[in-house]
Amino acid sequence: MNYPKEVILSDITVRDGFQHEEKLIPTAAKLWVAEQLLLAGFKRLEITNFGNPKRMPQFADADTLLQQLHASKKVKHLVSAAKITAVCIREQAIERAIAAKKEGYGPDRILLMVSTSEAHHQKNSGLSLEYYWKMAEKYIPLAKQAGIQINGTVSTIWGCPIAGPTKLEKAVEFTKRWFDIGADDIEHADHDGSASPDRIYRYFNMIQDNFGNPDKHIVHLHTTRGWGTANVLAALQAGMTHYEATMGGIGGQPANFVDGVPVGGTGKYYYKDPNLVGLVSMEDIAVMMDEMGIQTNVDIDKVLEIGQMVERIVGRRLRSEAIKNGRIPKSLTGR
């Protein structure tokens, strides 16, 4: 097997993980998780969304959380060396991020997103693809002038939960378009778990052939159908070096029911069972990569401890196998 000997792991629990929960996660809990992730060695975190809090009340604390993270005495020395990301799908969100950056607590990087499926893109952003590309062209220079890096996400690469099959070639085209208008890196997202390992391998080989420099490309995989770690392995074999995941494999479409109150979110859930969706588990891929001799530069034991605490924060058993069974012993146990 051929795969990289060192990877970058980005944790997105505090944003993508908690956004799917149907209860509000306290700001203090989000801050605790972000602090512990930094202490565990993660240097790339996605922790909030500057979108409309009326539709997504789980992010009403976006400014407060970023302010508290930058003021945290526990990790102040680590925040300055990390890359903190906020999702900014629409114009007002980008403007909020720029304003926060000017105030000294804003994100280092913001995420803009297109879907290769027009139906999914419309549901996620409320805009047509044609309009969205024009908006991105206008706002990317403004964000960069404020010192903010840009992630251009491409979604529904392997299929759309609303409209069905999509073409891989269109995602390659969208990747090029992001780079052409100033994106610093690209997230390649399987947001509904449509991808199978063979198509993951084929697609990321296409990305390597067209663009090279795998550090500019982030692998974002969900495990709705249970193929998540198999797909990570396929991406590793294609030479990809940067992976996003969440503790316990939580996350997905923003909740449309929070603390007993119906909210907008992005509308009706498009999963058959919204309790069985989410990203690949950070605990599982970190342990798997460690066993494979891949350098992750994070404290694996601390990752498992954080995963256990995230289960207590959300109040239920999550999908990590590694925190149930632990790491494989490296020496005789004496038992």
ABEGO torsion letter per residue (X at the ends): XBBBABBBBBBAAAAAAAAABABBBBAAAAAAAAAAAAAAGBABBBABBABBAAABAAAAAAAAAAAAAAABAAAAAAAAABBBBBBBABAAAAAAAAAAAAAGABBABBBBBBBABAAAAAAAAGBBAAAAAAAAAAAAAAAAAAGBBBBBBBBGAAEBAAAEBBBAAAAAAAAAAAAAAGBABBBBBBAAGABBAAAAAAAAAAAAAAAEGAAABBBBBBAAAGAAAAAAAAAAAAGBABBBBBBGGBEEBBBABBGGBBBAEAEBBABABAAABEBBBAAAAAAAAAAAGBBAGBBAAAAAAAAAAAAAAAGBBBABAAAAAEBBBABBAGX
